[in-house]
Each structure stands twice: as structure tokens, then as C-alpha cells.
């Protein structure tokens, strides 16, 4: 590490002074003025190389990157890091004080309440730890209530009660005021960063690791200083192990009928309406509906009733009896279900149909109309009538059954049925963000996670424990949104089950009046957030990795996004190794298809898409793909996104991928795991047996970073080593003329590209940069011409040899500059080696006659 750099380690949840929201900060040297009284200077003596997240080819979730740091063992560092003894807050009788209610997020800077067994020995200014969160007592509000703020960098995450076979229990409250034991630093969030010695603000730091402390051990030596070695795991491990349970509760069913419990039946059929009451224990899941003045809660628009893996969704009824009441600590949600019963002496409670909005079984989601049977205790009684027959000399009366009446108990409880929140968000990408952060539709504000439209229950999300003090002020600080949006974009998004019905009440405001998508998961099998994510990503052919402090996404089954061009100019040393395994390809994409959801079990079939050449030699891997919505008929398969994913995967990976190990200087190429690259090197033999590989596309599988050098060792998989379709020849590049100066043309910055921060890794972030990248790929001039906004060719073509990115300028185009006017478009002369406008990538307006380049067949209603 350079001599003017300072290494900074923050462990969130320990601190040096009461009343501060800043955690204790360990540094490698003194001198950063903005750290002030929170700094323990000169104690960080080492940091290990961080092994970046790696991803297996065709995997769904990346691995857990780890790192270590080492502190000098001093009185201060030992007290903060190793004082594992705990000092519980005691009640009036000398027993430990515990939490007795759910602690919701209420904003790091805001006051909130925690409910405990006793506040006799609590006092304002006291620092209390509950689980891994530290609170400062502002006011002893009552004998069982404390008004508090989160402190020492503790993130704004909820803390639920726990459940054992003996009942519900709350966490013990510990007094961690300065001077008391901290309880140790294991399981606390940690942030490692570097900064120049001249830095004056935290935002000037470069964060190199966010994770969780796994272990802290002492290292003593007779010849050296005693040290504390701390092992850390990343947020990927945190996500994989985070518990996932939708907010749930027991269900009670009440018949919806008039006061008279008996109703006449005709023709042996009866439609029975029921109120389905779902009782949520708020100590475990918080309040599932909106409470005035409490932005941490939200009204959920949809619930689900299930028995094991089979269930159906139901809409909440705002006007139902008991709706949105709190009874004995339980939040009451009520849905209305109408069920038709066939009532006859042989089978008085046979269910014919019901009004579930949608249904699910074993991870498949289908239409409504059926779901778990209510199975109420219905008693039916025959209703008799008399028929009189006149025989002339006499009449006879015959008694017979004309119908049935029914009765049922006022309410019944089925312990096997669960009522749960249906996890819904507006979009596929919102589902992923919500799973990681606990938001509703990714709802955050710039300063901190504000949850202005509500938040998930504690067990419905990983609730990543990082906030502003960890350098996380919005979603993009911890999730790479451009890669997420690309990976989850249409048509992949169309694979997800849509929310049935239209949201009402507060749910309408939350979803903006539009339908959302339901989280698809295996209801009976998913135990962690990692389980849920892996199943979703695997079915859609998507992968998620954690690298350089962000979660990043990609798709195996699509043509790659714009790659980053890498070559020998960034080599830390002139050494590149290549290995070749013929099994690094796809032999079969196996599609698991659900045809029909009804019946005792789904009707499924596995259909392969084979690479015939590889199948003969038994080479390559089998990739499993699937979907969530029953297909119904084979005729829909060829047009499905799943089939497209399968074909694209087999095609893209039809040839074995070469594996290249290379070390690049970070100041030249700073890549992330999963990033798409176009690789060139003079030191690698090509597929023809000669030396040199040019622009073979691939993706980074692994990165081992050395912060001290700074260099990074990469493993890159290159499907483009053998496959021509995976090679890059040119970028699409166009520019709208803004002005002309001499022979130079200035173009608009982003008419044809996404701005920086919105595009995928490696994509040009301006229109002029797209021209620059094409120049690099061609290794020389590229031919461009000028068209007006209607696609009509203007003047002669020019060879473009140079650009100035900073000023959006294309240099030395005399033929174009002579005729160009603002609004014209500079384009590549052809996209595929042809000159006709219909082979170009660009979209043009139609003129007043409805023509593009003089032809009506080139005019389209939508931008191409």
C-alpha cells in the first residue's frame, strides 16, 4: 500500500463514546481529522488479500469471498474486540431484562420504542445491545417501555421475537455503555476501506470490503507484539443463511350468513361464503397493515392459504368483521372465500369449486378456482315435502326429499393450514431488491432506508445490516442495478406469476394502481433467502455474485451485454496461462415443464435441448432450466422464453470454453466477477495453432485481489475462443449532430447510449465513446456516413480515425462537416457489411409521406 494511504476498519455495533452514531474505527495510522474521537489509530497492521466471489459456470449463486485483518493487541482493542463477557440489564428483582415485542425499523436518526420486561435500572444515555443492534436510551418512558435511538453504526433492521417448543421469547438486553464488555465482535458487520492521508470526509474513502466478522483470535509471540486476527465473511454468506419465512399465522374460518344458521338447499348444491381470518403474531412479524403515523408498516394486498406445498391466494376484504384489528397482540387479516359444496347424504361436504384468486403447488403457479379445501364441519338435514295424487275415488299423499338444509359451527381452526403474506413487488428486479434489503418495491431514500411505503417482516428478507455509516446511502451502493435490470428485463420478467386481481385500499397506493408479480419459490422447502434466490435464478438462467462490495447479476442464457475490451496493455507481468477442458460446454439444456397444476400433483415432463455433437462423445454439462406457470399445451413451447433460454444456452456454449489465468494492473483493467470481456493477447495460442487471440468474448469467473500491489489475478472463461458467434467485431455507434466546427462534428452525449451508472459493465457511457470503442476494435479507421432524421443519406462517407471523448467530438470528417446540420445522425456505414438503411441498427423518423429513406417499408410505428 502506498505510504500516503490509511487502512480503515469499522466494526458496526461497538463504539468509544455514548450518544454517538459512529462506530469505533481502527486505522493503520493517525491523521484523518474527520474520524475525531471515534478513532483507535495505528493498530491495523495487516489485511489479507481478498478472494473475490467466484461463480461456477452455469451456477446460480457465487461463493463467499473472505478476508482477514490484524490488530495490535492493546488495552483498547482487546476491550472492544475480545470482551465477550456480557453485562445484562437487570430488573427490580435482579433477573435479566428481555425484550417482549417486535422491534421495527424506525430510522437511524429517529426515536422509537422498545418494549421490555422492566425498566427499573435503565437510565437516559445508557447504551443497550439487543441482538446485534445498539440503542441509546433517550427516555425511560414507562415501567416497560424505553424510547431509544440506534447508535454506533447499527443498521436500521427489525428485531423479532424468537420461537421455541416452549413458546415465544425475546432477546436479552445488555448494557454495553463504554467500560462494560461489548460481547465481542463476532457476527457484527464490518467495513474495510482505504483513504488518502489528506482525506477530510468519509465519502472520500474507497470501500474494499463489506462483510460479517466470523471469528476473532489472539496471536501471541515471545518475539513480537501480541495481535488480534479477525476472519471475515462476505454478504453472500449472510444472504445464503438468512432465514426466510413469510409473515404467517393460524387461520380460523367463519361462515358468512344471516343470523339464521339454516339455509334451504335445492338441487343438492350450495354456494357457501366464508370469512377466512388470519391471525398474525405481531411479536414475530410486526404489523402487516398500515397504522397511521407509522411509516414502517404497510398494508399487504394479498394473502395465501396453504397446507404444506399446496395453496391459493386470497384478496383481503377491507370491510370484513375484525379486519385490521389487533386482538391479544395478533394482527387480524380477513379474506372472503366462496366455496361450492355438493350436499347429499352420501358425501355432505364434497367441495366442487372455490374462489381462490390463484393457486400454487410444488413451486408451480396457476389460475384460481381451486385451492386447499376448507373442510368445515357441515351438518346437512333432508327437507321433506309431500306430493298428493288424486286417484278419483281417493287421494294419496307421498313424502319425499325436496332439498337439504345445512348447519356448521360458528368457527373452526385447522392447525395444518397457514395464512401467509404473499410476497409481491411491482417488478422482477424489485423482488430481488426487496429480498435483500427488506424494502417494498425497492423503496429507499438517499440519506437512509426510509421505508416510506412500508417494509417486509424481519423473516421475509435478508435485511443486509448496512446503512449510512457503512457507506450505503441508497440501493446502488450495495446492488449493481444496471446488471440487475438487464438480467431481469423482459422477456425473462414474463416468466413470473402475476399478482391476481387489483390491489385495493392502501395496497393500491403501494402498487400505484398496477398489478405486481409474485415471488416464486418452493413454499414447503425454502428455508433461507439463499434457497429462494437460488431457485428463482436457476430456473431463469441468471447468476448472482458478490464482488467489490456489490451484488452483481448476469444471464447465462442470453447474448452477453457489451463487453469490456481487455488486452496485454494491462498485464502486471507478461505471463498468461491457458487451460482447456472440453467439458466446459453445454451438452444438454434440460427443460422441466409443468403442463397442468390441477389434480393431486402437477403434471410435469423433462424435455432436453441437445447439442448432438457433444452428446455423441458424452462431453459437456447438463444445465437445468424451468419456468413457474403451467404451459397447458406443447404448441406453446417453441414460443416460450424457457425454450429460448435453452436454445441460447446450448448455442452460446456449444464449444468448450478456454480458461485463461491472467494478472492485470488495477489502474488499467479493474474487472468484477461475472463481467463480460472481449479478450485479446499475443501470449495465448489460438484455436488455429498459432499465437494470438483477438476479441474472444468471455466472462470473469474469479478474481483474487491484492490491495497492496495493487493488482488482481483473474480467471476468465472464453466461450469465444472456439465459437465465432461469441466474438466482437464492432459496436453499434451513432451520434446526433449538435454543431460543426471546421472539419469536426460535435454530437449529443446520450441519444443512443445509456449514461454512466445506468449501462452494464463495459458498455460505452456516451455516444462518442461508442465510436471510440469501435475504433479500438477495428484497430484503425471506421467508415461513417451522415443521414438526416428521416434516414436519407446526406453527402459522401468519411473515414473516422479519432474522437475527443471529453467534448463529444468526432474529428476530421470534412465531407460530413460540409453538409451536416443539427439533427442529422452520424452512423456506421453498415451494420453487416451492407449499405442499405434497413440493415443499420439505427432508428429514424418517418417523413410527412410516411417514408424512411424514401421507402414506406422502412417506416415502423415503434423505434427499432
Secondary structure, DSSP 8 states (H G I E B T S, - for coil): --TTEEEEEEETT--SSTT-SS--EEESSS--GGGGGGEETT-EEEE--EE-----TT-SB----EEEEEEE--HHHHHHHH-----B-B-TTS-B-BB-S-B----TTS-EEEEBS--TT--TT-EEEETTEEEEEEEE-SSSEEEEEEETT-----B--EEETTEEE--BEEE--TTS----STT-EEEEEEEETT--SGGGSEEEEEEEEEEEEEE--SSS--EEEEEEEEHHHHHHHSB---SEEEEEEEEE--S---EEEBTTEEEEEEEEEEEEEHHHH--SS-BTTBTT----SEEEEEETTEEEEEEB-TTSTTTT-EETTEEEEEEEEEEEEE--SS-TTEEEEE--SEEEETTEEEESS--S-----EEEEEEEEEEEEE-SS-EEEEEEEEEEEEEE-S-EEEEEEEEEE--EESSHHHHHHHHHH-BSTT---SSS---TT-B--TTSS------GGGT--SGGGTB-HHHHHHHT-TTGGGGS-B--S---HHHHHHTTTS--EE----TTT--BHHHHHHHHHHHHTEEEEEETTEEEEEETTS-----EEE-GGGEEEEEEEEEE-TTSSEEEEEEEEEEE--SSS-EEEEEEEE-HHHHHTT-SEEEEEE-SB---SGGGTTTSHHHHHHHHHHHHTSS--EEEEEEEETTT----TT-EEEEEEEEEE-TTSSEEEEEEEEEEEEEEEETTTTEEEEEEEEGGGT-GGGB------EEEEEEEETTEEEE-SSSSS--TTTS-TTS-SSHHHHHHHHHHHHTS-EEEEEE-TTS-EEEEEEEE--EEGGGTEE---HHHHTT--TT-EEEES-SSS--SGGGSS------TTS-BTTBGGG--SS--
